[in-house]
Amino acid sequence: MDRKFLQKLAIVFAVLVVIYLITIPRQKGVNVDDLVQNVVFGFSAKDVHHIEIYKETDGEPAQVLIARVEDQWRIPSHFNAKGNQSKIDNLLKDILEMTGQIRSKDPKHLETYKITDAQGIHLILKDQGEKPLANLIIGKRAKDANTGFVRFAGFEKVYAVDKNLLSTLSVYGEADTLTVLKQNIWVDLQAVDKKADDYTELALVSKGRNVHIRNVEKTKEETIGDSTVTKQVKEWVLVKNNREKDLDQKKINDFFRDVGKIRATEVVDRISNSLMQMNKINQYGLGRPSHYIIFQKADGSKENVLFGKMYEKDKGYYMQTQEDGLVYKVTKYNFDKVVKWVEDLPENIK
């Protein structure tokens, strides 16, 4: 080939390479805002020690305060009642598992999603030192019942998320018209939750009559094959006139099911050990109760449960757990399940 031809061929090849490089499709950069992503991250549920839920109103803000005290959730905004562990755990789970995409970045759309500071429900998670971990605002109800809209306080980005936090908060109307946040839904209504193994004695008193039981160690013989062995066992006995009488241990399980597990319908107050609280004590009929339970531990410490007067005829009674001072409402049905054992338990003497 002649040299000029090779030069022309090289020029044509170079031009074709340039054209290819210019026209080759370019990979576009990924826009993170278009991706489905975890909305809240950087901490775990165990890092959360305080939860504040509030809604701005024309008067005082509607507010719920939840705090972890050692291993127990408490509701400081509602008599410092025991918190409903499963409901609070579900709230934290929904927040931390929540994923979403940015729906809007324009502040003019905040009204559309009813997610302005005044319209939305504020949900703040804090650590043990009350430093904010996440500060969310929840907007209007989405068309899909399992989704919702949230943003971070101080920012305009609105996320469409895969969790309905309004439902998790037991808010069933629209967030912007809310004026009251329910307190009792966060309360653990298992007012009395005692395990037989934790106590050595128990006394149940009802209108001057009583049953007193004690957990004692006994030596029992057991035949295994051709041999007889002795072993130490613990059993509950009925104490009457300073004498111990054997009881049907299966009935003791039923007894603790009713007497050691008492469910309430609501928490209505808290009474401290103060002379200033005497009016409350009289108000609920707890001054000289006719019905009460005493749970005693091995170290001699006692946990008393007192039943007061009826809160409504044939509906139920007030009940106080003295270790935390909380006053509950208990249905007549649950009250009757407890006091019947004053008569029923002695019938199960062996």
Protein Blocks (a to p, Z undefined) as FASTA:
>chain_A
ZZklmmmmmmmmmmmmmmmmmmpccdddddfklpccdfbghiafklpmbdcdddddfbdc
dddddddehjaccdfknooiacdfklmmmmmmmmmmpgcddfbfcfklmmmnopafklmc
cdddddfkopafbdcddddddfblkbccdddehiabdcddfbdfklmnopabdfklpcbd
cfklmpcfblbacdfklpcbdcddeehiacddddddddddddehjbccddddddddddee
hiacdddfklmmmmmmmmmmccdfbdfbdcdddfklmmmmmmnopmmccbdcddddfkop
acdddddddfbghkbccdddfknopacdddfklmmmmmmmmmmmmmmcZZ
